Amino acid sequence: MLLRPWVASCHETGELLSDYVDGELEGRSLARVSRHLARCRRCRALLDSLTRVLELLRTLAEPAAPPSPALVAAVLERVEQLPDAPP
């Protein structure tokens, strides 16, 4: 029996943390996890770590700057100078 059913346990919070970060929790689950995070330093540290990892992953997924027109022209020129491949 839960002594404080209005606050999530560390285990429950850990299970729901990804959904919490993604904004997918609602209602009672959101309230329970939020109350737990307000009281538990360890789970807040886990939340901070998860948030940092997700931010780093987002920066890795960002596209690189497109190549300069001069580079594109130089590559195309070199490709055009290659000998034709045998049939």
PyMOL commands that set and color helices and strands:
alter all, ss='L'
color gray80, all
select helices_A, chain A and resi 10-21+27-39+41-61+69-81
alter helices_A, ss='H'
color red, helices_A
deselect
rebuild
show_as cartoon
